[in-house]
Amino acid sequence: MPATITLGHILLLVAAIDLIAAAGFATSAQRHAGHGRGTPQYARARTARRAAFYALASALVFAAIGWLTPLRDIALMGGQ
């Protein structure tokens, strides 16, 4: 019999994907860092920093919901 897949598993998977995206955005921010204000590279770095922050924040929210709320126990498939 297959193991139960719960909503908590899905939320933690989404959090992991968000962390990967945040790492990609942080890499992009580092790649475009060091350029002067008003240049396209500066704008790209600023946008990537913001995106990394938002991706990290949403990953923390999804992980908290997946770990700390009763939603983690809702079975989606498999199980008993």
C-alpha positions in Angstrom: 0.0 0.0 0.0 1.4 3.4 -0.9 2.3 6.0 1.7 0.0 8.8 2.4 0.7 12.1 0.6 -0.5 15.0 2.6 -1.1 18.7 1.9 2.0 19.3 4.2 4.2 17.4 1.7 3.0 19.5 -1.2 3.5 22.7 0.8 7.0 21.7 1.7 7.7 20.8 -1.9 6.5 24.3 -3.0 8.8 25.8 -0.3 11.8 23.9 -1.6 11.0 25.1 -5.2 10.8 28.7 -3.8 14.2 28.3 -2.1 15.7 27.1 -5.4 14.2 30.1 -7.2 15.5 32.4 -4.4 19.0 31.0 -4.9 18.7 31.7 -8.7 17.6 35.3 -8.1 20.4 35.8 -5.6 22.9 34.6 -8.1 21.5 36.9 -10.7 21.7 39.8 -8.2 25.4 39.0 -7.6 26.1 38.8 -11.3 24.7 42.3 -11.9 26.1 43.9 -8.7 28.5 46.7 -8.8 27.0 48.8 -11.5 26.2 52.5 -11.1 22.7 53.8 -10.4 20.6 54.4 -13.5 22.1 51.7 -15.6 20.2 48.6 -16.8 22.5 46.3 -14.9 21.8 48.1 -11.6 18.0 47.8 -12.3 18.4 44.1 -13.0 20.4 43.6 -9.7 17.8 45.5 -7.7 14.9 43.6 -9.3 16.7 40.3 -8.6 17.3 41.2 -5.0 13.7 42.0 -4.5 12.6 38.8 -6.2 15.1 36.8 -4.0 13.6 38.4 -0.9 10.0 37.7 -1.9 10.8 34.1 -2.9 12.6 33.5 0.4 9.7 35.1 2.3 7.1 32.9 0.5 9.2 29.8 1.1 9.2 30.5 4.8 5.4 31.0 4.8 4.8 27.8 2.9 7.2 25.9 5.1 5.5 27.3 8.3 2.1 26.4 7.0 3.3 22.9 6.0 4.9 22.3 9.4 2.9 24.1 12.0 -0.7 24.1 10.9 -3.3 21.3 10.9 -3.3 21.5 7.1 -0.3 19.3 7.1 -2.4 16.3 8.1 -4.9 16.5 5.2 -4.4 13.4 3.1 -4.5 14.0 -0.7 -3.9 10.4 -1.9 -2.9 7.0 -0.6 -2.9 6.0 3.0 -5.4 4.0 5.0 
